[in-house]
Amino acid sequence: MQNEGKDLPERTYQYGRRIIALFEALPKTRLAQVLGDQQLRAGTSVGANYREADRARSKAEFIAKMGDSLKELDESSLWLRHIYDSKLVDPERLIPLRQETDELIRIFAAIIKSAKGR
C-alpha cells in the first residue's frame, strides 16, 4: 500500500479510460445504453474526484472528496455487475475491470481510514 498513492492519479485515469472503452463496446440496445450511461458517469468521476482530493485545502475536504471517489467506485461496481450478469459484453472481458474496481475500493477505503485516524 505504501506506493499506491504515487500511481493513483494515473491508475484512476486509466480506470476511466477502461470504462470509456467498455461503454463504446456495449451494444446499442436500450438496456445496454442505460446501464452504460450510469457506468460511464460513475466510473469516469472516480479520477476527477481523486484529483480534487489531491488538491484539497483541508483534511476534511480531502476525506470528503476521497469519500466521493469511494462512493463512485462502489456505484461503478454495481453497474459492472449488472452489465456482467446481463451478458451485454463477453463476461470474461469484465473480470479484470471488476477486479480493479474491487482493488481500488480497498485502496480508497484504507486511505480514508488512515486519514480519519490522523
N, C-alpha and C positions, 0 to 999 in steps of 0.2 A: 504493500500500500504506500510505501514511502515515496515512490517515484510516480504514483498515479497523478498527482497534481501537475507535474511537468508536461505530461502529454494529454491532459484532459481537454484543453482547448481544441487541439487537433482531433482528438478522439470524438468529441461531441459534434464537431463539424462533419467528420466522416460519417458519423451515425446519421446525421441529417441527410447527407448525400445518398446513403443506402436507402433511407426512407423514400427519398425522391425517386430513386431507381425502381423501388418496389411499386410506387404509385404509377409510374409510367408503364410498368409491366402488367398492371391489372387489366382485365377485360373491360370493355366499355359498357357493361351491363349496369343497370341502376344500382343493384346491391353493391357491386364492386366499387362503383364510384362514390357511393355514400360512405362506405367503410373506408375507402381510400382517402377521401377528403378529411375525415376525422383523424386518420392515421397521419396524414401529411401535416396537419396543424400541430398535433401533439408531438410528433417525432422531430420536426424541424425547430420547434420552440425550445427544445432542451438546450441546444447550443446557445441560442440567443439569451436565455435566462442565465446560463452559466457565465456568459460574457458580462452580463450586468452584475452578477455576484462578484466576479473577479475585480470589478471596478467599484465595489460598494464603498460607501463613505463611513460605514459603521458596522460593528459586529451584528447588530440587529438586522440591518439591511442585507448583509451577507447571508445570514441564516435564512431570511425570508426568501431571497432570490434562489438560494440553493434548494429551499423547500419547494419553490415553484418548479424548478428543474426536476426534482424528485416526483412531484405530482404529475408532470407531463410524461415522465418515463413510465410511471405506473399506468397512466391512461394509454400510452403507446402499447404497453404490454397487453392490455385488454383488446385493443383493436387488432393487434397482431394475432392474438388468439382467435378472434372472430374470423379474420382472413384465413388463418390456418385451418380452422375447423370447417369453413365453407369451401375449402379446396379451390379458391379463386386463382391461385398460382400453385405450382408444384410445392407441396408441403415441405419437401427436402430443402428447397431454396430458403425457407423461412427459419429453419433451425438455427443457423449461425446468428441471424439477426435477433431472434428471440433470446439466444444465449447472451449476446452482447447487451441487450436490454436488461436482462437479469443482473449481469455483472455491473452495469452502470448504476442500477438501483442500489446494489450493495455498497458501491463506492460512495455514492451521494449520501446514502443513509449514514455511513461511517463518518464522512466529513461533517455532516450536520451534528451528529452526536458529539464528535470531538470539539466542534466549535461551541456547542452549548456548554460543554464541560469546562471550558477555559474561563 
